[in-house]
């Protein structure tokens, strides 16, 4: 039996329900101003901090007697897992939910970096464990972004992706500063406990992440070879590998070069400058970049990358390291979203995430290949030979950009 009180207050109850549902709709439509977007932003920041907190590690590896080839391969070996995941992504995601994959990958990598604490002076065990930790790198780098696609409307995805990417950009200077501080104050083995702490925080936050939208970014089965048959894609593939190669060389060998040239291993100044210019371009300038012809964009970007790499040969101060990071940041900030858009523009239907992940696979492939090969040159000659050769290779991007290909 309904009381007079219930009848009297029902309109107010209905109004309250309406306001509550309306609030939900408003939050959902805000896209990258929503709580869920911010939550994923923080998870991504913690995820990247778990890797960037090892930024100074090349100095420790070199102190243990590692070769330049070893350092180049070690620092970028996590990319192997990403390439393997992109190849097998469709089959895995048909059987296992994204969240469960991420939780398993982050937990495995947490255990691995904790074990690295006990094997901090064993080059063989460190390499094996680093390779296994690539599981989290592969899953986090590709799948966390797919949650952004769930909550953003198509017309907001570009702006949302730009803002979401700031979380990864912030992780580089923050993680490298923490890495250098722990390295100096506590010792190299504690770098792995720092990384484990961020993995723990990432895992904790992941338990609260919910997704009501099934992942649908696997409409077609595409792979790294089949996409090369796409018209006018080969140049973009080569550029993606060059971009990844440049990043891999900087990350792998700046701590070594700064230690020998200016007396103290440092990479945080490079990352601070890189992040400042990258975030500035992403927030204030990049919408206008679309109006600039792509050939001019690629010319500016590869000129910046090649120049920054060449300047490392003459590194003699912390200020110069900051300037190198600033110049590199211009090139990277232009190339990364431009190339990602070039790949995604070839997608049909629900294949955007697939094509973006294929771009990431080529990017990471270059990040693994070039530092390893350049490391061989560094072992045979000097570390400066790495920067000379890579600068020339990056300059080839300028030349190829000027050529026309029918296919």
C-alpha positions as CSV (number, residue, x, y, z in Angstrom):
1,X,0.0,0.0,0.0
2,X,1.4,3.4,-1.0
3,X,1.2,6.1,1.7
4,X,0.2,9.7,1.2
5,X,3.8,10.6,2.0
6,X,5.1,8.5,-0.9
7,X,2.6,10.0,-3.4
8,X,3.5,13.5,-2.2
9,X,7.3,13.0,-2.5
10,X,7.3,10.8,-5.7
11,X,7.7,13.9,-8.0
12,X,10.8,15.0,-6.0
13,X,12.2,11.5,-6.2
14,X,11.6,11.4,-10.0
15,X,13.3,14.8,-10.3
16,X,16.3,13.5,-8.3
17,X,16.6,10.5,-10.5
18,X,16.4,12.7,-13.6
19,X,19.1,15.0,-12.3
20,X,21.3,12.0,-11.4
21,X,20.9,10.4,-14.9
22,X,21.4,13.8,-16.5
23,X,24.6,14.2,-14.6
24,X,25.8,10.8,-15.8
25,X,25.1,11.8,-19.4
26,X,26.9,15.1,-19.0
27,X,30.0,13.4,-17.6
28,X,29.9,10.9,-20.4
29,X,29.7,13.6,-23.0
30,X,32.6,15.6,-21.5
31,X,34.9,12.9,-23.0
32,X,38.4,13.8,-21.9
33,X,37.1,15.9,-19.0
34,X,35.4,12.9,-17.5
35,X,36.4,11.1,-14.3
36,X,37.1,7.9,-16.2
37,X,39.4,9.6,-18.7
38,X,41.4,11.2,-15.8
39,X,41.6,7.8,-14.1
40,X,43.0,6.1,-17.2
41,X,45.4,9.1,-17.6
42,X,46.8,8.4,-14.1
43,X,47.1,4.7,-14.7
44,X,49.0,5.3,-17.9
45,X,51.3,7.8,-16.1
46,X,52.1,5.2,-13.4
47,X,52.6,2.5,-16.0
48,X,55.2,4.6,-17.9
49,X,56.8,5.6,-14.6
50,X,57.5,2.0,-13.9
51,X,59.8,1.9,-17.0
52,X,61.1,5.5,-17.0
53,X,62.3,5.0,-13.4
54,X,65.0,2.8,-14.9
55,X,66.2,5.6,-17.2
56,X,69.7,5.9,-15.7
57,X,70.3,2.1,-15.9
58,X,72.6,2.2,-19.0
59,X,75.2,3.9,-16.7
60,X,75.0,0.9,-14.3
61,X,75.2,-1.6,-17.1
62,X,78.3,0.1,-18.5
63,X,79.9,0.0,-15.0
64,X,79.3,-3.7,-15.0
65,X,81.3,-4.1,-18.2
66,X,78.4,-4.3,-20.7
67,X,79.1,-3.5,-24.3
68,X,77.3,-0.8,-26.3
69,X,75.6,-3.6,-28.2
70,X,74.3,-5.1,-25.0
71,X,73.1,-1.7,-23.7
72,X,71.3,-0.9,-26.9
73,X,69.5,-4.3,-27.0
74,X,68.8,-4.4,-23.3
75,X,67.1,-1.0,-23.0
76,X,64.8,-1.7,-26.0
77,X,64.3,-5.5,-25.7
78,X,60.8,-5.0,-24.2
79,X,59.8,-4.1,-27.8
80,X,60.0,-7.7,-28.8
81,X,57.0,-8.5,-26.6
82,X,55.0,-5.6,-28.1
83,X,55.6,-6.9,-31.7
84,X,54.6,-10.4,-30.7
85,X,51.5,-9.1,-29.0
86,X,50.4,-7.0,-32.0
87,X,50.8,-10.2,-34.2
88,X,48.7,-12.3,-31.8
89,X,46.4,-9.6,-30.5
90,X,43.2,-10.7,-32.2
91,X,43.4,-14.3,-30.9
92,X,44.2,-13.3,-27.4
93,X,41.5,-10.7,-27.1
94,X,38.9,-13.1,-28.4
95,X,39.6,-15.3,-25.4
96,X,40.8,-13.0,-22.6
97,X,39.4,-9.6,-21.5
98,X,41.6,-6.6,-21.8
99,X,41.5,-5.9,-18.1
100,X,42.5,-9.4,-17.2
101,X,45.4,-9.3,-19.7
102,X,46.6,-6.1,-18.2
103,X,46.4,-7.3,-14.6
104,X,48.3,-10.5,-15.5
105,X,50.9,-8.6,-17.4
106,X,51.5,-6.0,-14.8
107,X,51.7,-8.6,-12.0
108,X,54.2,-10.7,-14.0
109,X,56.4,-7.6,-14.6
110,X,56.1,-6.6,-10.9
111,X,57.5,-10.0,-9.9
112,X,60.2,-9.7,-12.6
113,X,61.5,-6.2,-11.6
114,X,61.5,-7.4,-7.9
115,X,63.7,-10.3,-8.9
116,X,66.0,-7.9,-10.8
117,X,66.8,-6.3,-7.4
118,X,68.5,-9.5,-6.4
119,X,70.3,-10.0,-9.7
120,X,71.3,-6.3,-10.2
121,X,74.9,-7.2,-11.0
122,X,74.3,-10.2,-13.3
123,X,74.1,-9.1,-16.9
124,X,72.7,-12.4,-18.2
125,X,69.9,-12.6,-15.6
126,X,69.1,-8.9,-16.1
127,X,68.6,-9.3,-19.8
128,X,66.4,-12.4,-19.4
129,X,64.2,-10.6,-16.8
130,X,64.1,-7.4,-18.8
131,X,62.8,-9.4,-21.8
132,X,60.0,-10.9,-19.6
133,X,59.1,-7.4,-18.3
134,X,58.2,-6.5,-21.8
135,X,54.9,-8.3,-21.3
136,X,53.6,-5.3,-19.3
137,X,55.2,-2.9,-21.8
138,X,53.4,-4.5,-24.7
139,X,50.0,-4.7,-23.0
140,X,50.1,-1.3,-21.4
141,X,51.3,0.5,-24.5
142,X,48.6,-0.9,-26.7
143,X,45.6,-1.7,-24.6
144,X,45.4,1.2,-22.2
145,X,44.8,3.5,-25.1
146,X,41.9,1.3,-26.3
147,X,40.0,2.3,-23.1
148,X,40.1,5.9,-24.4
149,X,38.4,4.8,-27.5
150,X,35.6,3.4,-25.4
151,X,34.7,6.7,-23.8
152,X,35.5,9.3,-26.4
153,X,33.1,10.2,-29.3
154,X,34.8,9.8,-32.7
155,X,35.0,13.6,-33.2
156,X,36.8,14.0,-29.9
157,X,39.3,11.2,-30.2
158,X,42.1,13.2,-31.8
159,X,42.0,15.9,-29.1
160,X,41.5,13.2,-26.4
161,X,44.5,11.2,-27.7
162,X,46.7,14.3,-27.6
163,X,45.8,15.0,-24.0
164,X,46.0,11.4,-22.9
165,X,49.5,11.2,-24.4
166,X,50.7,13.9,-22.0
167,X,50.6,11.2,-19.3
168,X,53.4,9.3,-21.1
169,X,55.3,12.6,-21.7
170,X,55.2,13.5,-18.0
171,X,56.5,10.1,-17.0
172,X,59.8,10.6,-18.8
173,X,61.1,13.7,-16.8
174,X,59.6,12.6,-13.5
175,X,60.8,9.0,-13.8
176,X,64.3,10.0,-14.9
177,X,64.7,12.5,-12.1
178,X,63.7,9.9,-9.6
179,X,66.0,7.4,-11.3
180,X,69.0,9.6,-11.0
181,X,68.2,10.5,-7.3
182,X,67.8,6.8,-6.3
183,X,71.0,5.9,-8.3
184,X,73.1,8.5,-6.5
185,X,71.6,8.2,-3.0
186,X,70.9,4.5,-2.6
187,X,72.6,2.6,-5.4
188,X,71.7,0.9,-8.7
189,X,69.9,-2.1,-7.2
190,X,67.2,0.2,-5.7
191,X,66.2,1.3,-9.2
192,X,64.3,-2.0,-9.5
193,X,62.5,-1.4,-6.2
194,X,61.4,2.0,-7.5
195,X,60.1,0.4,-10.7
196,X,58.3,-2.3,-8.6
197,X,56.6,0.4,-6.5
198,X,55.1,2.0,-9.6
199,X,54.0,-1.4,-11.0
200,X,52.3,-2.0,-7.6
201,X,50.5,1.3,-7.8
202,X,49.5,0.6,-11.4
203,X,48.1,-2.8,-10.4
204,X,46.1,-1.3,-7.5
205,X,44.5,1.3,-9.8
206,X,43.7,-1.2,-12.5
207,X,41.5,-3.1,-10.1
208,X,39.1,-0.1,-10.0
209,X,39.0,0.4,-13.8
210,X,35.8,-0.7,-15.3
211,X,34.8,-0.9,-19.0
212,X,31.2,-1.4,-20.0
213,X,32.1,-1.3,-23.7
214,X,33.5,-4.5,-25.3
215,X,36.8,-4.0,-27.2
216,X,36.0,-3.9,-30.9
217,X,39.3,-2.8,-32.4
218,X,39.9,-6.2,-34.1
219,X,37.5,-6.2,-37.0
220,X,40.1,-7.6,-39.4
221,X,43.1,-9.7,-39.0
222,X,46.0,-7.6,-40.1
223,X,49.7,-8.1,-39.6
224,X,53.0,-6.3,-40.1
225,X,53.7,-7.9,-43.5
226,X,50.2,-7.6,-45.1
227,X,50.0,-3.8,-44.3
228,X,53.1,-3.3,-46.5
229,X,50.9,-4.2,-49.5
230,X,48.9,-1.1,-48.8
231,X,49.4,1.7,-51.3
232,X,51.9,4.5,-50.3
233,X,52.5,2.9,-46.8
234,X,56.2,1.9,-47.2
235,X,57.5,5.4,-46.7
236,X,55.5,5.8,-43.5
237,X,56.8,2.4,-42.3
238,X,60.4,3.5,-42.8
239,X,59.7,6.8,-41.1
240,X,58.1,5.0,-38.1
241,X,61.2,2.8,-37.7
242,X,63.5,5.8,-38.0
243,X,61.6,7.7,-35.3
244,X,61.7,4.7,-33.0
245,X,65.4,4.2,-33.7
246,X,66.2,7.8,-32.8
247,X,64.3,7.5,-29.5
248,X,66.0,4.2,-28.7
249,X,69.5,5.6,-29.4
250,X,68.9,8.6,-27.2
251,X,67.5,6.6,-24.3
252,X,70.2,4.0,-24.5
253,X,73.3,6.1,-24.9
254,X,72.7,9.5,-23.4
255,X,73.5,8.3,-19.8
256,X,76.7,6.8,-21.0
257,X,77.7,9.9,-23.2
258,X,76.8,12.4,-20.4
259,X,78.8,10.4,-17.9
260,X,82.0,10.4,-20.0
261,X,81.7,13.9,-21.6
262,X,80.4,16.1,-18.7
263,X,81.4,13.9,-15.7
264,X,77.9,12.9,-14.5
265,X,75.4,10.5,-16.0
266,X,72.2,12.5,-16.7
267,X,69.2,12.0,-18.9
268,X,66.6,14.0,-16.9
269,X,67.5,17.3,-18.5
270,X,67.1,15.8,-21.9
271,X,63.6,14.5,-21.0
272,X,62.6,17.7,-19.3
273,X,63.3,19.8,-22.4
274,X,61.7,17.1,-24.6
275,X,58.5,17.0,-22.5
276,X,58.2,20.7,-22.3
277,X,58.3,21.3,-26.1
278,X,56.2,18.1,-26.8
279,X,53.4,19.1,-24.4
280,X,53.5,22.7,-25.8
281,X,53.2,21.5,-29.4
282,X,50.5,19.0,-28.5
283,X,48.3,21.5,-26.6
284,X,48.8,24.8,-28.4
285,X,50.2,24.2,-31.9
286,X,49.3,20.8,-33.3
287,X,45.8,21.7,-34.5
288,X,47.5,24.3,-36.8
289,X,50.1,21.8,-37.9
290,X,47.4,20.1,-40.1
291,X,47.5,23.1,-42.4
292,X,51.2,22.7,-43.1
293,X,52.1,20.4,-46.1
294,X,53.2,16.9,-45.0
295,X,56.5,17.2,-46.9
296,X,57.4,20.3,-45.0
297,X,56.4,18.7,-41.7
298,X,58.6,15.7,-42.4
299,X,61.5,17.9,-43.5
300,X,61.3,20.0,-40.2
301,X,61.0,16.8,-38.1
302,X,63.9,14.9,-39.6
303,X,66.1,18.0,-39.6
304,X,65.5,18.3,-35.9
305,X,66.1,14.6,-35.2
306,X,69.3,14.5,-37.2
307,X,70.6,17.7,-35.8
308,X,69.9,16.7,-32.2
309,X,71.7,13.4,-32.7
310,X,74.7,15.1,-34.3
311,X,75.0,17.6,-31.5
312,X,75.5,14.7,-29.0
313,X,79.0,14.3,-30.5
314,X,79.9,17.7,-29.1
315,X,78.1,17.4,-25.7
316,X,80.1,19.4,-23.1
317,X,77.6,20.8,-20.6
318,X,74.2,20.2,-19.0
319,X,72.8,23.2,-20.8
320,X,73.7,21.6,-24.1
321,X,72.0,18.4,-23.1
322,X,68.8,20.4,-22.4
323,X,69.1,22.1,-25.8
324,X,69.5,18.7,-27.5
325,X,66.3,17.5,-25.8
326,X,64.5,20.6,-26.9
327,X,65.5,20.1,-30.6
328,X,64.7,16.4,-30.5
329,X,61.3,17.2,-28.9
330,X,60.3,19.3,-31.9
331,X,61.0,16.4,-34.3
332,X,59.4,13.7,-32.2
333,X,56.3,15.8,-31.4
334,X,55.6,16.4,-35.1
335,X,56.4,12.9,-36.4
336,X,54.7,10.7,-33.8
337,X,51.1,11.9,-34.2
338,X,51.5,12.6,-37.9
339,X,52.7,9.0,-38.6
340,X,50.0,7.5,-36.3
341,X,47.4,9.5,-38.2
342,X,48.9,8.3,-41.5
343,X,48.5,4.7,-40.5
344,X,45.0,5.1,-38.9
345,X,43.7,7.0,-42.0
346,X,44.1,3.7,-43.9
347,X,41.8,1.9,-41.5
348,X,38.2,1.0,-42.3
349,X,35.4,0.5,-39.9
350,X,36.7,-0.5,-36.5
351,X,40.3,-1.1,-37.5
352,X,41.7,2.2,-36.1
353,X,43.2,0.7,-33.0
354,X,44.7,-2.2,-35.1
355,X,46.4,0.2,-37.5
356,X,47.6,2.4,-34.7
357,X,49.1,-0.7,-33.0
358,X,50.8,-1.7,-36.2
359,X,52.3,1.7,-36.3
360,X,53.5,1.2,-32.8
361,X,55.0,-2.2,-33.7
362,X,57.1,-0.6,-36.5
363,X,58.1,2.2,-34.2
364,X,59.2,-0.2,-31.5
365,X,60.9,-2.4,-34.2
366,X,63.1,0.6,-35.1
367,X,63.6,1.3,-31.4
368,X,65.1,-2.2,-31.0
369,X,66.9,-2.6,-34.3
370,X,68.8,0.7,-34.6
371,X,70.3,1.0,-31.1
372,X,71.4,-2.6,-31.3
373,X,73.1,-2.2,-34.7
374,X,74.5,1.2,-33.7
375,X,75.9,-0.4,-30.5
376,X,77.9,-2.8,-32.6
377,X,79.5,0.3,-34.3
378,X,80.1,1.8,-30.9
379,X,82.0,-1.3,-29.7
380,X,84.1,-1.4,-32.9
381,X,84.9,2.4,-32.9
382,X,83.6,4.8,-30.1
383,X,80.3,5.8,-28.7
384,X,80.5,8.9,-30.9
385,X,80.3,6.7,-33.9
386,X,76.8,5.7,-32.8
387,X,75.6,9.3,-33.0
388,X,77.4,10.0,-36.3
389,X,75.9,7.0,-38.0
390,X,72.4,7.5,-36.6
391,X,72.5,11.2,-37.6
392,X,73.3,10.2,-41.2
393,X,70.5,7.5,-41.2
394,X,68.0,10.1,-39.9
395,X,69.1,12.5,-42.6
396,X,68.0,9.8,-45.1
397,X,64.5,10.6,-44.0
398,X,64.9,14.1,-45.4
399,X,66.0,12.7,-48.8
400,X,63.3,10.0,-49.0
401,X,60.7,12.5,-48.0
402,X,61.6,14.5,-51.2
403,X,61.3,11.4,-53.4
404,X,58.0,10.3,-55.0
405,X,56.8,6.7,-54.8
406,X,54.1,5.2,-56.9
407,X,53.7,2.4,-54.3
